[in-house]
Amino acid sequence: MRTIIKRIVPTIVLTTFCGFAATSGSPKPTSFNGAILVMYKVVIGHPFSAQKTVIETVKPPLPDSLSSTRTYSVYRDSQGRTVTTPAEASSGYNPDLIEFDDPVSGFWYVLDTARHIAHRSKMPQPLTRPAQRTGPESQDLGSQYMFGVLVNGSRAWAAGGLSLESWISPDLQLRVYSHQLQQQGERIEQITNLQLTEPPATLFQIPTGFTVVDETEPFSIK
């Protein structure tokens, strides 16, 4: 059984580190869980294509650490529609699943390429994307260029040794790099191969031969 619920959209807020199965190297397909918590305001007129690499290292009560690397392809067109392949969630990795967020139609999709099914749900109302802030427990790291785009950096701390360094492009509204560290381990997210051009239109279409299934509540793919 593969369970899927909409992923948690990343924010700059410090969050609890999510571990992974006790394997090293590339992760194996697992159950896929998440939650619809927030949808940010749609970014229009700033298309891009990129690769995103997520590296997680967990320090169990053993001498050796466990490490996992996940790679995703991410796309956004000029209308603000986005595609992530494979679909991303904190609790799972399955190469058969693709996520397609379509604010133009007001739906988000999870495409099951193994079964040719497009699970469709209504998107929640978007919220304003939070600004990067500094305070007593945070530090403004200034600005620099990464992969040809200007990014603003910040570092924040929380109880238990939790820290997060984050670099965000204000124009693209895209987190280009982040490093989250706490006692259990660390998580690095990094955008690479960033191209500021319009992705192929076919990426934002439901493939021919797929059956569209409307979902009105959290659902499972078995």
RAWO-V290767 format. One record per pair of residues at least 12 apart in sequence whose ideal C-beta (glycine too) atoms are under 10 Angstrom apart, sorted by the first residue. I is the first residue (numbers start at 1). J is the second residue. Records with the same first field share a line. If there is no record, write none. Layout:
I = J / J
//
This chain:
1 = 31 / 220 / 221 / 222
2 = 29 / 30 / 31 / 32 / 33 / 92 / 94 / 96 / 97 / 112 / 114 / 220 / 221 / 222
3 = 30 / 31 / 32 / 33 / 34 / 89 / 91 / 92 / 218 / 219 / 220 / 221 / 222
4 = 31 / 32 / 33 / 34 / 87 / 89 / 91 / 92 / 94 / 97 / 99 / 110 / 112 / 119 / 215 / 218 / 219 / 220 / 221
5 = 32 / 33 / 34 / 35 / 36 / 89 / 91 / 110 / 121 / 215 / 217 / 218 / 219 / 220
6 = 34 / 35 / 36 / 37 / 39 / 87 / 89 / 99 / 101 / 108 / 110 / 121 / 123 / 124 / 215 / 218 / 219
7 = 32 / 33 / 34 / 35 / 36 / 37 / 84 / 87 / 88 / 89 / 90 / 91 / 92 / 99 / 108 / 110
8 = 34 / 35 / 36 / 37 / 38 / 88 / 89 / 90 / 91
9 = 34 / 36 / 37 / 38 / 39 / 40 / 88 / 101 / 127 / 129
10 = 38 / 40 / 88 / 90 / 166 / 175 / 178 / 189
11 = 37 / 38 / 40 / 129 / 130 / 166 / 175
12 = 129 / 130 / 131 / 132 / 133 / 138 / 154 / 156 / 164 / 166 / 168 / 175 / 178
13 = 130 / 156 / 158 / 164 / 166
14 = 137 / 138 / 156 / 157 / 158 / 159 / 162 / 163 / 164 / 166 / 180 / 182
15 = 90 / 158 / 162 / 164 / 180 / 182 / 187
16 = 90 / 158 / 160 / 162 / 180 / 182 / 184
17 = 56 / 57 / 58 / 90 / 162 / 180 / 181 / 182 / 183 / 184 / 185 / 186 / 187
18 = 56 / 58 / 89 / 90 / 91 / 180 / 184 / 185 / 187
19 = 56 / 57 / 58 / 59 / 60 / 66 / 68 / 90 / 91 / 184 / 185 / 187
20 = 54 / 56 / 57 / 58 / 66 / 67 / 68 / 70 / 90 / 91 / 92 / 93 / 185 / 187
21 = 58 / 66 / 68 / 92 / 93
22 = 58 / 60 / 62 / 66 / 68
23 = 66 / 67 / 68
24 = 57 / 64 / 65 / 66 / 67 / 68 / 69
25 = 67 / 68 / 69
26 = 68 / 69 / 70 / 71 / 93
27 = 54 / 56 / 68 / 69 / 70 / 92 / 93 / 94
28 = 68 / 93 / 94 / 95
29 = 86 / 92 / 93 / 94 / 95 / 96 / 97
30 = 89 / 91 / 92 / 93 / 94
31 = 89 / 91 / 92 / 93 / 94 / 220 / 221
32 = 86 / 87 / 88 / 89 / 90 / 91 / 92 / 93 / 94 / 96 / 97 / 110 / 220 / 221
33 = 89 / 90 / 91 / 92 / 218 / 220
34 = 87 / 88 / 89 / 90 / 91 / 92 / 218
35 = 89 / 90 / 91 / 218
36 = 108 / 121 / 123 / 124 / 218
37 = 124
38 = 124 / 125 / 126 / 127 / 129 / 130
39 = 101 / 103 / 108 / 123 / 124 / 125 / 126 / 127
40 = 126 / 127 / 128 / 129 / 130 / 173
41 = 80 / 103 / 125 / 126 / 127 / 128 / 129 / 173
42 = 76 / 79 / 80 / 81 / 82 / 101 / 103 / 104 / 123 / 126 / 129 / 173
43 = 76 / 78 / 79 / 80 / 82 / 103 / 129 / 171 / 172 / 173 / 174
44 = 76 / 77 / 78 / 79 / 80 / 81 / 103 / 104
45 = 77 / 78 / 79 / 80 / 171
46 = 76 / 77 / 78 / 80 / 169 / 171 / 172 / 173 / 174 / 196
47 = 75 / 76 / 77 / 78 / 79 / 80 / 81 / 172 / 195 / 196 / 197 / 198 / 199
48 = 74 / 75 / 76 / 77 / 82 / 149 / 169 / 172 / 174 / 191 / 194 / 195 / 196 / 197 / 198 / 199
49 = 73 / 74 / 75 / 76 / 77 / 83 / 193 / 194 / 195 / 196 / 197 / 198 / 199 / 200 / 203
50 = 72 / 73 / 74 / 75 / 76 / 147 / 172 / 174 / 176 / 190 / 191 / 192 / 193 / 194 / 195 / 196 / 199
51 = 71 / 72 / 73 / 74 / 190 / 191 / 192 / 193 / 194
52 = 70 / 71 / 72 / 73 / 74 / 84 / 88 / 174 / 175 / 176 / 189 / 190 / 191 / 192 / 193 / 194
53 = 69 / 70 / 71 / 72 / 188 / 189 / 190 / 191 / 192 / 193
54 = 68 / 69 / 70 / 71 / 72 / 88 / 93 / 178 / 187 / 188 / 189 / 190
55 = 67 / 68 / 69 / 70 / 71 / 179 / 186 / 187 / 188 / 189 / 190
56 = 68 / 69 / 70 / 180 / 185 / 186 / 187 / 188 / 189
57 = 69 / 181 / 184 / 185 / 186 / 187 / 188
58 = 184 / 185 / 186 / 187
59 = 182 / 183 / 184 / 185 / 186
60 = 184 / 185
65 = 185 / 186
66 = 185
67 = 185 / 186
68 = 93 / 187
69 = 188
70 = 86 / 88 / 93 / 189
71 = 86 / 93 / 192
72 = 84 / 85 / 86 / 87 / 88 / 93 / 99 / 189 / 191
73 = 85 / 86 / 98 / 193 / 199 / 203
74 = 88 / 99 / 174 / 191 / 194 / 199
75 = 100 / 195 / 198 / 199 / 200 / 203 / 204
76 = 101 / 172 / 173 / 174 / 198 / 199 / 203 / 204
77 = 102 / 104 / 198 / 199 / 200 / 201 / 203 / 204
78 = 198 / 199
79 = 102 / 103 / 104 / 204
80 = 101 / 102 / 103 / 104 / 126
81 = 100 / 101 / 102 / 103 / 104 / 105 / 108 / 199 / 203 / 204 / 205
82 = 99 / 100 / 101 / 102 / 103 / 108 / 199 / 203 / 204
83 = 98 / 99 / 100 / 101 / 102 / 109 / 111 / 199 / 203 / 204
84 = 97 / 98 / 99 / 100 / 101
85 = 97 / 98 / 99 / 100 / 111 / 113 / 203
86 = 98 / 99 / 111 / 113
87 = 99 / 100 / 109 / 110 / 111 / 112
89 = 110
90 = 187
94 = 110 / 112 / 113 / 114 / 221
95 = 113 / 114
96 = 111 / 112 / 113 / 114 / 115 / 221
97 = 110 / 111 / 112 / 113 / 114 / 119 / 221
98 = 110 / 111 / 112 / 113 / 118 / 203 / 207
99 = 111
100 = 118 / 120 / 203 / 204 / 205 / 206
101 = 123 / 204
102 = 120 / 123 / 204 / 205 / 206
103 = 123 / 126
104 = 204
105 = 120 / 122 / 123
106 = 122 / 123 / 124 / 125
107 = 120 / 121 / 122 / 123 / 212 / 214 / 215
108 = 120 / 121 / 122 / 123 / 124 / 215
109 = 121 / 206 / 210 / 212 / 213 / 215
110 = 213 / 215 / 219 / 221
111 = 206 / 207 / 210
112 = 210 / 211 / 213 / 221
113 = 207 / 210
114 = 221
115 = 210 / 211 / 221 / 222
116 = 207 / 208 / 209 / 210 / 211
117 = 210 / 211 / 212 / 213 / 221
118 = 206 / 207 / 210 / 211 / 212 / 213 / 214
119 = 211 / 212 / 213 / 214 / 215 / 219 / 220 / 221
120 = 206 / 212 / 213 / 214 / 215
121 = 213 / 214 / 215 / 216 / 217 / 218 / 219
122 = 214 / 215 / 216
129 = 168 / 170 / 173
131 = 152 / 168 / 170
132 = 152 / 153 / 154 / 156 / 166 / 167 / 168 / 170 / 175
133 = 154 / 156
134 = 154 / 155 / 156
135 = 154 / 156
136 = 157
137 = 155 / 156 / 157 / 158 / 159 / 163
138 = 154 / 155 / 156 / 157 / 158 / 163 / 164
139 = 153 / 154 / 155 / 156 / 157 / 165
140 = 152 / 153 / 154 / 155
141 = 153 / 154 / 155 / 165 / 166 / 167
142 = 154
143 = 167 / 170
144 = 167
145 = 169
146 = 167 / 169 / 176 / 177 / 190 / 191 / 192 / 194
147 = 169 / 176 / 177 / 190 / 191 / 192 / 193 / 194 / 195 / 196
148 = 194 / 195 / 196
149 = 167 / 169 / 170 / 171 / 172 / 174 / 176 / 191 / 194 / 196
150 = 169 / 170 / 171 / 172 / 176
151 = 166 / 167 / 168 / 169 / 170 / 171 / 172 / 174 / 175 / 176 / 177 / 191
152 = 166 / 167 / 168 / 169 / 170 / 176
153 = 165 / 166 / 167 / 168 / 176 / 177 / 178
154 = 166 / 167 / 168
155 = 179
156 = 180
157 = 181
158 = 182
159 = 182
160 = 182 / 183 / 184
161 = 181 / 182 / 183 / 184
162 = 180 / 181 / 182 / 183 / 184
163 = 179 / 180 / 181 / 182 / 186
164 = 178 / 179 / 180 / 181 / 182 / 187
165 = 177 / 178 / 179 / 180 / 181 / 188
166 = 178 / 179 / 180 / 189
167 = 179 / 190 / 191
169 = 191 / 194
171 = 196
172 = 191 / 194 / 196
174 = 191 / 194
175 = 189 / 190 / 191
176 = 189 / 190 / 191 / 192 / 194
177 = 189 / 190 / 191 / 192
178 = 190 / 191
//
